[in-house]
Amino acid sequence: MKEDFLQISDLKKSFGSGEAKQDVLRGMDFTVKKGEFCVLLGPSGSGKSTLLNIIGGIDTPDSGYVSINGDKLEDMSEKQLTMYRRRHLGYVFQMYNLIPNLNVKENIEVGAYLSEKPLDVEEVIATLGLGEHKHKYPNQLSGGQQQRVSIGRAVVKNPDILMCDEPTGALDYKTSKEILALIEDCNNKFGSTVIMVTHNEAIKYMADHVIKLRDGVVRHNDINEKKIPAAELEW
Amino acid sequence: MKNPLIKRIPKELVAEWHKYAVIVIFMVLMIGVVSGMYVGHDSLMATINAGPEELNLEDGCFELKKKASQELLDDLSKGDMADVRSYFIDKGTKEADEEVAKAIEENLNEEVTKAIEDAVREQCLAFGITDEQMIREQTDAALEEKLEDALEEARGSEDFQKAVEEAYSEAHEEVVKAVDEEWDETAKRYELDEEGFVPVPIKIYEHFYREEAEDNDNDGNRDATVRIFKSDSAIDKAAFIEGRAPETDSEIAIDRMHASNAGAGIGDSISIGGRKYEIVGLLSYVNYLTLHESNTDLMFDSFGFDVAMLTPSGFDRLSSRVHYEYSYKYPEKTDDKIELADRGNRLLKALITQTLVHDNEIEDFLPEYLRQASNFAPSDIDGDSTTTAVLCYVLIAVIAFIFAITINNTIEKEASVIGTLRASGYSRSELVVHYMTMPVIVTLFGALLGNVLGYTAFRNLMMSLYYESYSLPPCGFVWSRTALVKTTIIPLILMFFINLIVIVKKLQLSPLRFLRHDLATKKRSKAMRLPSWSFLSRFRLRILFQNIPNYIVLAFGVIFIELMMCFAFGLPDSLNNYGDKASEMMFAEYQYMLMSSRDSDNEVIETSEETAERFSAKTLLFPRNNDAKKMRAFGSGKDESVTVYGIADDSSYVSLASEGTYISSAFSEKYGLGAGDGISLHEEYENKSYDFTIAGVVDYDGAVAVFMDRKSFGERFDMDEDEFSGYFSQNEIKDIDEEYIATVITSDDMAKVTVQLMHSFGSVIDVFKYVLVVLAAALIYLLAKIIIERNEHSISMVKILGFLNGEIGSLYIRPTAVVVTLFAVAGFAAGYGLMLYLFKVIMLSMDGYFRFFMKPVSMVLSVVYLLIGYALVSVIDYFRIKKIPMDVALKNVE
């Protein structure tokens, strides 16, 4: 039995004030176990990105808390939060967010530099199939290749949690499946906990844990007993 | 309907107010200073230009050794050359005739006497008389009786007449030959035998002056030399800034600038030539806008030199010698320099020839257009405004490039918006106009505000700078159209075109490429491979490569600022260096130039001072090359004045290694001359030139000088062995009557350049240094801001990834820090080199020599000041990086 790694407790967050006040998270509770592939599923405005930002320590809740391995993020100073992200998190974004003036290898090194236990950069490049592109700049790559680099930058840190925010949102069907397979591989191979935000219902079938959100609350919190490999997903 | 995009402009101004504030302040200051200079310049020039008419400025002057006879003045007024050849032939013939007549008479007397003596002796011998005593007595008697008749008879003979004619004719031929030889050479040198010489009629005015010792504080010590003119002078009159002209013999009016430096004012009393005078007026002579004592002086000296006005009877009471200066004016006015030079040359020929035939000598000749005292100030004021304007334009061009880079960045950032607008039907020109609006508005605003300041505060500031240095007349206010045009139109044009080119080029791309963010004009196949340095070093290197265009603009800015720094530090350093070395630049503590080596009793002037040592000296001219002559902005415009010294053997003041001609290190450096080179020096108003081969260089920076031993000097310049020009002495010489002393030079005189320039620029230079720091900081601020804005997304991203602010700072600030440091050092080297070159070019056109010098500590400070400016910016940058939110990277921008 895997132990609880990430705990979300009565998390609330709103934006604006007065009549314009909008409650984005309205008391959210769930836990994620170590090494789990967790998918946060929900439509636009369900609060999934806000939740991811709070888990990532780049936003703060109005109330409730997030605890990782027993450490509450609310107790941490700004510097400690930075160190938390540095040591424990890897990020994959929908729009890749690569550094435009660094080449592929250097973008992956950005992740390696931050980690105390980085993976071998060349090995990650090879795993991601980026060997022949490693000296290219991001703007010389296709969207799928850029997302691979983004994954490389995240996994090379060997992070405890891999945060993926709509990683296939900007990709075509075929490339999306390749990217999902890569994330799946990383989860299996390196044992990182994966938290993936998506609105793509099909992705839930490859996850261990599916949390469905709507209007700022958890609607369903299911453990997927029969997960299927990413390569077999259809949508 | 108006283009809705226009609404972005005020919002952009508010959002980026600090950036635009820096740019506007920068522009307002630059344009304000230049506008102030132009307005000040136009006001001053209007006053200066009105002077010649109102105050009857001469067209030139000449000084004669003695008072000119009325005949000489009449002949000079006609402006024609005297027939020197005929004059000398007549004179020579007359002298020859006298000599021939004397020789013939002596010869005839001798011949006839001998004939009588022989005849008497023959007769005596025929009579058997052999006693010599008797023969002598007979001879004397015969001579007394017959000599006159015999001489008369001989004179009447045909042979004698023929012989006399031949002797005269031969003598006359000799005279003509000798005069012709001398004339040919002189005529060739001064081009006196030109065909069709056109006379230059002039109106001549007496403009005599005396020079006296001035004692400002009545403590018995000489404080300055004062040149005194009469109050009734019809030429070169004075404008009164305060007070009036003297009316009694005990009243005096003196130069305003000198009075200010001496701390004297109306009502104070000063001593002139041992007498006390009350100052009743502070004036500015139209031909002494700067107090140049001599036209060959390197710099004017409003501390040690003064010009003053006394009543005619007050003038006559003085005892110092009168300088017989005559001023002249041409009946027809011209401003054409070529015509003026031509008139000057013709007049000089007339002057040379007329003084020769009227038995006088030229001491000095100076056409007005070459006079430093009246031309230095206007040409300096002109030069200053031009230089400042050029500097302003360079800076505005730099700002324009900064603007262009910023807009380039904005276009990249807004690529998808631009793509959408273009796809929706917005034309390229509409977008060009949109992006051009901001730089044009900012420039217009900066120019207008700058001009308002230029016409008010800066104008007064600029004028006060000039009034602190020059003896200018009272000045009114003139509206300057030049200022408005040059400080508004030119900056606008610069800003407009530089931005237009960049923006048009950028917006050439198709809407699709904007939508795809595909804005690179050149496709990169692969990234440049970097050496296997640490990851962070490679990261920084990439940032550096990414921002090369910014750094190129920065390089220009830094070189420009370092050049200014070199000026700001180098000028006072050079002045102080000159001042510090002034005593070393003296051969002796005192250098006495005597009027003549003999006194009125024809006795050699001696002194009991033990350290005194005789020397000989002579001033000759060294021809400048043509390039230097073209630069007439400074200096007398004439050939370089060189002092040739004859030094005593085993001199304790100047040591010459061996026999031969040596030159001073100043001479050597200024003209690039060294041992083995040949130089030719010539007299100013005589047809003589002297060739020398340089044997070596004497370490002496004080003047452009030539040295040789006194014996060689005497041989070369045809001087007697006991003739000399003055004394070098370690102590003051007290036993030589003042009337025999022409000048005394002490180290204070050498340092007067320093004192004057430090007084004129000292306080401004310090302010200038701090302005440069602010300027440097502003430039770097604007460029560094672009670098950080450009990388805002990446910075936000690495923050999310877990980079600390310090690490991000080191990634994004350090490359700029390294570049700024390297540029500061390289910029300093470039600026220093440029300054050395500029200084040398200016020096070549000036008289004398002044070395550009920077103390090592100033060199370091020139770089450090700029780095201090940068340090301020990097602190701002650090906080700017810290403030970049992480959600920048989280926003879903394509």
Interface residues (C-beta under 8 A of the other chain):
Chain A: S49 N53 G56 I58 D59 K79 T82 M83 Y84 R85 R86 R87 L89 Y91 F93 Q94 M95 N97 I99 P100 N101 L102 N103 E106 E109 V110 G111 A112 Y113 L114 H135 K136 Y137 N139 Q140 R153 D165
Chain B: H517 D518 A520 R524 S525 K526 A527 R529 F535 L536 R538 F539 R542 I543 F545 Q546 N791 H793 S794 M797 V798 K799 I800 L801 G802 F803 L804 M886 D887 A889 L890 N892 V893 E894
